[in-house]
Amino acid sequence: MNSAENNNKMAIDPAILWPAVLVIIATSLPLAINPDAGKTLVNGLLGWFTGNFGWLYLLTGIGSFFFMCWLAFGPIGRIKLGAPEDQPEFKKIPWIAMLFCAGIGISICNWAFVEPLYFLSGPPMHIEQGSREAAEWAAMYPMFH
């Protein structure tokens, strides 16, 4: 096998893979064995983190937005990727439209699975949670979105 073929092959680094696998198993196995205690623990951790670090979550999002604006409109945003004679494949307006459509598309893909479960577990109009009527509502209502 020559060097070019070897570069195209995906290599797995055992020093990275196995510790990650062990952490995932060590975390998920106790939660799977005892789901009630796991639910209590995870809900407690979520409440603690959101109660104590909710401000950090918001500041991280706002900071990321301004950092991306600085990258895009600052001196780094003027660096051309590619050869000096290369021209962009798309103009700015079509590129913005593609980004917008990709964002809408991924939200549709995510909500297509989540929204029926959301309405099944918390139906509107005082319908009993998990009932047959809630299931009908959960199957019907997301079609309007």
N, C-alpha and C positions, 0 to 999 in steps of 0.2 A: 504494500500500500504506500503510495507516495505522499508527500507532505501536503499537497492540495486536498487530497481526499481525507486525510487525517484532520485537517482544519475544519472541514464541513461536518464532521461527526460530532455529535453531542457527547461531551464528557461529563461524567457524574463524579463529583468530588466527595468521597466517603466522609471526609472530615466535616463537611457541611451537611450532607444528607442525613447521616445517622443520628447526630445530636438533635436535629430538627424533628426527625421521626420519633425519637424517644420522648422529647418534650410534648409532642402532640398526643402520643399514646398515654403518657403519664398524666396529662391534663384531662383527656376525654374519657379514659377508661373508668376512673372513679365516678365521673358524672353519669356515665352510661349504666354502671352497676347500681347506683343509688340515685335515681333521678329526682326524687323528692328533696333530699338533702342538697343535691346539686342545684336544683332550682332555687332553694332558699339562699344558698351561698352566692350564686350568680346574681340574683336580685339584690342581695345585700351589697355585693361589690359594685354593682351598677349604681345603686343609690348613693353609695359612699363616693364613688368617682364623680358622678354628675353633681352631687351636692358640693363637693370640695373643689372640683376642677372644671366646672361648667364654664367659668370665666376664661380659663385657659383654652378650652375648645373654641370659644367664640373669637378670642384674640388670635389664635392660630389661623382660623379661617380668614379673618380680616387681614392679618399679616401676609398670608399666602397670596391673597388677591393683590395687595399693593406690591408685593415682591414680583409677581408675574407682570404687572403693569410696568414696573421698572425694567424688567428684562425685555419686554416687548418694545417699549418706547424710549429706553435709554440707549447708551452707546453700544451695549451688547446686542441690542436688537437690530443694529445696522450691519452686523457681520453677515457676510454672504456665505451660505453653505453651498459648496459646489465650485466648479471651475469659474474663473472670471468671465468667460464668454457665455455661460449658461443663463438661460432665461427661465423665469418661473413657469410652471406648467399651467397654473390657474391665476387669474387676476384676483384682487382682494375681495370683491363682492361675491363671486362664486365660492371663494374659500370660506368666507364667513357664513354663507348659506349652507355649505357642506357641514361645517362645525355645528351650526344650529340644528340641522336635520339629524346629525349623529346624536346630539344630546336628546332630542325629542325621541328618536328611535330607541335609544337605550332605556329611557324612562318608560316607554311603552312596553318594552320587553320585560323590565323588572316588575311593573305594576300588573302585567297580565297574569302573573302567578300570585302576587301578594294581595291584590285588592279583593278577590273572592274570599280569601282566608280572613282578611280584615273585616269584611262584612259578615262572615259567618260567626266570628268571635265577638263582634260588637255591632249587631244589626241596629238600624235606626227604628224610630216609631214604636219603641217599647216592645219590640218583638223579642221573644225569649232566645237567649244565646244558645246556639247549637241545635235549635229546633228545625223541623222540616221547613217551616215558613222562612226561617233564617237562611237555610240552604237555598231555597228558591230565590230569595232576595239576593243572596251572594252570587248566584249564577246569572241573574237577570241584570242587576243594576250596573255592573262594570261595563256592559255593552254600550252604555250611553257615554262613556268616557273615552 
